[in-house]
Amino acid sequence: MATIHSDNNRESFVDFCKREADGLKLVSDEMQQEKREQDELNALQKSRSERKCALLYNNLDLILRHRDEIIATPRYANIDVQYAIKGGGLYVGHLSAVRHFNFAGTLVSIGLKLSSLLEIWDNEQFKVECECGDTAVIRSFSGSPLSGGSMATGVCPKCKREILVKNRSFGGYCGLMCIGHERDIEKVVKSIIAKWTLAEVAYEKNAAEGKDAKWRKAGLKLRDDGEPCNLETMINELKLKEFQLASR
């Protein structure tokens, strides 16, 4: 890989043009270092997502037992589980359960929330009966938007058996997954807008009362949702709750 030389190792303009004509990418050492570090972070994130996915499905029975409580508890409902379901197919590619946005140079990622995943699993499209008598849920699917055919894999919360599901509507899978994720994106954006509006109102009120200096703006009044909760914490809390109830 060619590099851009600096200081005492300057190259001539002719050599520079020659390298460019040869099709070599002009990438600095710093850019290469950034790419290496980003690749390492991506590998770590992939490993972390795989661990969390295994944890979720190993505790699927626990999560489904507490479905209503999870949906009703914001710190549980808003846990990011974009790694828990996979889909895609011919002509549409991979259907990601996370969207990345660039707002004024700030990168924001919004993934599928646990409450939305539980609501998706409530639909018959994502349910399948297991031989053990319990109901399995779909964790991955693929197919074609042209034929409408699909192949999917379900997991039973009771016996942990993986079940192959054929010939359900590919559009049904995609539609429900996309609707759930879009609803999460809308919820996050509206929440930020609402909190900013409240922050502006609080600032203007304090400014009118002389409590804030002119250089202190509404951003200082912006409040978040408090301490976030992760999948590991939720599972531990739910297990502890069941243990306490069983001990009574």
N, C-alpha and C positions, 0 to 999 in steps of 0.2 A: 504494500500500500504506500503510495507516495505521500509525502508530507510537505507542508509549507515551511520552508526554512526561514530563519530570522536572524537578526543581529549579525554576527561575523560569518554566518553560513549562508548569506544571501545568494540566490541563484540568479542568473541573467534572465532577462525577459524572453530571450530566444529559447532557453532551456525550459522556462515555464510554459511557453506556447507549445513546445515539442511534447512535453508530458501531457498537456491537455489534449493535443491532437492524437496521442496514443491511446486515449480513452481512459487514462488513469484518474481515479477520483482524487480530488484535492482535499484531503481531510487532515486536519491538524492532529497532533498527538493528544491535545486536550479533548478534542471531539471523540477520538478513539477511546480515551479513558472513560469519558461519560457513557459511551455505548457499552463498554465492558461492565461498568458498574450497574447500568440499567438492566443488562442481561442477567446479572447476578440477582438483582432485586426481583426480576420477573420469575426467575427460577425458584427463588425463595417463596414468592407469592403462590406459585403453582403448587409447590409442596405443601404449603399451609392450607390452600383450598382443598387439596386432596385429603388432608388430615381431617379438616372440618366436615367434609362430605361424608367420610367414613363414620365420624362421630355422630352426625345427624341420623344416618340410617341405622346405626347400631342402637340408637335410642328412639327410633321411630315410634315404637309402641307407647313410650312415655310421652312423647310430643303429641301424638294423636289423642291420648287420654285427656290431655290438658288443652285441647284445641280451643275451646271457648275462653278459657282463662288467658291463653296467649294472645288471642285476638283482642280481648278486652283490656290488656295491659300494654300500654304504649312501649315501654322499655323492652318488652318481649316481642311485640308485634313488628317493631321496626328493625329487628336484627336482619342484617344483610345475609341472604342465602343464595346469591347468584350462582354459586358453585353446585347447588343441589339438584338442578334439573338441566338437561342438555337436549337440544333439538336442532334439526337442520335437514336439508334435503337438496335434491337436484334443482338447479337454477336459483335457489334462494340462499344457498350456502349455510353457514353456521348461524343459528339464531341465538345471539348473545343475550344473557339475562342481566347485563350491566351496560349502561350507556355512559360515555365519557363526554364531558362538555368543557369548553374553554371559554371562561368568562373573564374578559379583560386580563388575560395572561394567567389566570388562576384555574387550575385543572380540578374539575369536580366530577366524581363518579357516583352514579346512582344505580344501585343494584336492586334486584327483586327482593322484596321484604318477606319475612317469614309468614306474616298474616296473609299476604297475597298467595303464597305457595299453598297454604292450608285451604284457602278458598278455591284455588284451582283444583286441588285434590277432591273437593266436595262434588265436582262435576262428574257425571257418569263416564265421560270421555276419558277421564284419568283414573278410573277404578277398574279393578278386575278381581274376580273371585279366585281365591287360592284353594288348593286341594285340602288344606288344613281346616277350611271353613271360614277363615278370616278374609278380609278384603284388602287386597294389595293396591298400591298406588304406582302410577307411572313415573319413572325417574329419567327416562331418555326415550327419544323417538326420532325417526327419520322417514323420509318418503319423497313423494313427488307432487308438486302442485298441479301438474297436468293430469296425471291419472287419478290423483287423490288417494292412492294407496299408501300404506305405511307399515313400518315395523317398529315395535316399541318394547321396552323392558320395564316390567313392574317389579316391585319389592314388597314382600309381605311383612308387616310389622310384627307378626306373631312368630312365624317359623323362619323368617329371613330368606325364604326361598325367592329366587329370581324367576320371573315368569315372562315368557315371550308372548307378545300380543300382536296379531296380524290383522291387516285390512280394516282398520278403523280410519276415519276421515283424517287425512293429514292436515287439511285446513282447520279442522276442529282443534287439533293440538296447537297449531300455530296461533290461531285466533285467541284462544283462552290465555295462552302464555303471554302474548303481546298485550292484550287488554289489561291483564294483571300488572305487568311491568309499567305500562303507560300510566296506569292509575297511581302507581308509586311515584313516578317522576312528577306527575301533577301535584301530588300531595306534598312532596318535598319543596317544590318551587313555590306553591301557595303558602306554605308554612313560613318560608323565608320572607316572602313579601309581607305577610301579616305581621311578623315580628319586627320587620323594618318600619312598618307603618306605626306600630306601637312605640318604637324607639323614637321616631320623629315627634310623635305627640308628646311623649315624656320630655324630650329635649326642649321643645317649644314652650311647654308649660313652665319648666324650670327657668328657661331663659327669660320669659316674661316676668317671672317672680324675682329675677336677679340672682338666681342660684348657680348659674353656669356662666363662665366666661365665654366670650365670643369665639375663641379658638377651640373650644370643646364642642364637638359636633355630635350628631345623633348616633354615630357608630359606637360611641362609648356606652350608649344605653341599650345596645342590641344584646339580647339574651338568647341563649340556646335552650335545648331541651333538657339540660342537666347531664349528669354522668351517663354515658352510653352503656348498654348491656351487650355482652357477647354470648355466643351460643354456649360456650363452656360454663359460664356463670349461670345462665338460665337452667341448663340441665342439672347442675349441682343443686340449685335452689328447689327445683321441682322434685328431685329425688329426696332431698331433705324433708320437704313438706310431706311426701308420701310416707317416709319413715316415721315422722312425728305422729301422723294420723294413725298409722298401724300400731304405734306403741301405746296409744291411749287405752 
